[in-house]
Amino acid sequence: MKLIYLSEANLKDRLSIQNFVFNFRLKEKAILIHACFGGTVQDTRFVTKRLSSLLSEAMVYNNAFSADQRNYFYLEGGEMKVKKAALEKLLQSIQLLVIGPVIQNEAGEAVLADPMRMLETIRAAFQPEELLLFVDNPMSPLGAKKAHVESEADIAPFLKVYEEEKPALARALRLAPARLASPSNYSE
C-alpha cells in the first residue's frame, strides 16, 4: 500500500492536480490525504469531492470522504485514532481512498484536522510501503530526482539549490522516510 499527500501548494496549482490525476498508475492500493483548503470545513470537503471527481474522470476507481464521516478518524484522550478494519474493508474493492482532513472534535463538531497527524496515524496503523509527497512547483527539477528522504543529510544538498522547495523538503523531513517526487513521475 502507498500513502500519498497533496499539500496546499499542490492543491492550488492546476498543473500539479492535472498531472497527478493523469499519471495515476499505481498498482498498489493507496490512501490519499490532502491539506486543508480555504480555511473552512466546507471548502476542504469540496476539495475532497473535487479530487475524487477528477480521478473518476481519469478512470481511477476511488472513494472520497472526510475523516469525520462514519468516524473513520476520531480523537480519544486527545490522540488521533483510525478505524483500520473499516478502511481495509473499503480498500478491498477500490484502488484509492481520498480522505479529507475534517474530524469531529470531542464536542462532536466537524473541525479541520492536522493532515500531518492523520498521515502519521495512518502510517502507524497500516505500515505503508511508501509515503509519496510532491514538490510545490510541478516544473521543479527537484521532482525529477524523486528524492528519498530519511534524514537532514538527505535534504541538505537540495536546500542549497532549490530555495523555493524548502517547504516541500521540510514536509518530507517531518514525515521521513518519504519520497519527494513530481506529479508527473510519481507512479513510474
N, C-alpha and C positions, 0 to 999 in steps of 0.2 A: 504494500500500500504506500501511496505517496501523500504527503501533506503539502498544500500549496497556500501561499499567502499573497494577496494583492494589496499593496499599500495605497494610501490616499493618492499619492502621486501617480500610481498606475491607473487608478480609477478615473482620475481627471484627464488622462491622456487617451484620446480616442484611438490613436495608432497602437498603443500598448494593448488596449482591450481587443481591437480588431485582430492583432497578431496573436494574442493569447487564444482567442476563440478559434481562429483559422488553423492554428498549429497544434491544437489539442489532439494528440495521437497516443496518449498514454495507454499502454496495455493493462497496467495495473489499476486497481481501484484507487480512487483518490478522494480526499476531503479538501475542499477549498474554504478558507476563512478569508474574509476581506476586511479592510479597515472600516471604521465608522465613516459616514459621509454626510456632509451638510450640517452636522451638529445636532440633528434631531433623529428620533426613533423612526419617524415616518420616512425621511429621506434615506436612511440606512436600509429600511425594509424595501423601499423602491429599488435601490441598487441591487439588493439580493435577487429580487424578481427579474430585474432587467438582465443581470448576468445570466440567469437561468434561461431567459428567453433567447438571448443571443446564442448561447450554447446549443439550445434546442434547434435553432435555425441551422446550425452547423452540424446537425445530426449527432450531437453528443447527448447520450441518454443520461439525464441528470434529475435531481430533485433538489429544490431550494426551499429553505425555510429560515426563519430567525430562531436563534438558540432558545428563546423563551417558549416557543411553540412546543407543546407536549412536554415541556420541562426537560428537554434533552440535556440542557446545561442548567445547573442550579447551584445556589450557594448553600453551604452547610457550615455553620460556625465561621462564616467569613471566607471559607475556602471554596474555590470553584470545583465542581464535580461534573462528570459527564455520564450519561446512561449508555455505557459501552455496548451492552447487549442490544439495545434498541437501534443504535446506529449500525452495528454489524448486520442486523436483520435487514435494514434498508439497503446496505451495500451489497447484499446478496443478489439483488435484482437490477441494480443500476451501476453505471460506471463512475459517477461523480456526485458527491453531496456538496451543495453550495450552502454554507451556513453563515448567516448574518450575525454580527456581534450585538445582539439585543438579548438581554437576560432579565429575568424577574428578580427584583431586589427582595430582601426579606419581608418587605411590606406588601409584596405581590404586585408591584408596579413594574411596567416594562421600562427599562433604562438601557442606555448604551453601555456595553461591556468593553473591557480592555481586550482587544483581539490577541495581543501577545500572551495574556493569561490563558485565553482559550486555546491557542496553539500549544502552549506548554502543557495544558491539561490533556489535550488530545494526544500529544506525543507521549506523555506518561502512560496513558491508558492503552494506546494502540501500538506503540513502538514502530512507527512507520520506517520504511527503509530509507526514505529521503525526505527532507524538507526543502522545498523549492521557493526561492524568493526572486524578485525581479529588480533589475536596475530601474532607477527613477526615469531615466531618459532612454527610450527604446532604441535610439540610434547610437548609444554609447558603446565604444569598443570594449568596455569592461564586460558587457553582456556576452560578447562573442567568446570570451575566455572561459565562461562557465566556471567561475572560481569556486573552489571548495573551501569553506571557511570553518576552521575549528578553533583558531586562537588568534590573538592580536598579531602574531607573526605572519599569519596568512593574509591579513588585510594591510599591513604596514606598507608594502611596495605600491599598493593601489592607491592609498591615501595621498601619496606624493604626486601621483599622475592624474587621478580622477577626483579633483576637488568637488565637483558638482555631485558626485555619488557618495559623499560622506554619510548622508542619512541611510542610504541603502546598505552601505558597508557596516554601519553601526547596528542596523537591524539584523544583518547576517551574523554579526558577532554575538549579539544578545541571544539569538536563537541557535547558536552553533551546537552541533555541527549542521551546516546548511550549505546548499548550493545556490549561488547567485548567478542567474542566467538572464537571457533576454526573452521576451515573449515570442520571439521568432524562432528560437532554437532549443527551448527547454525540453521538448519531448523527443529530441533526436538521440 
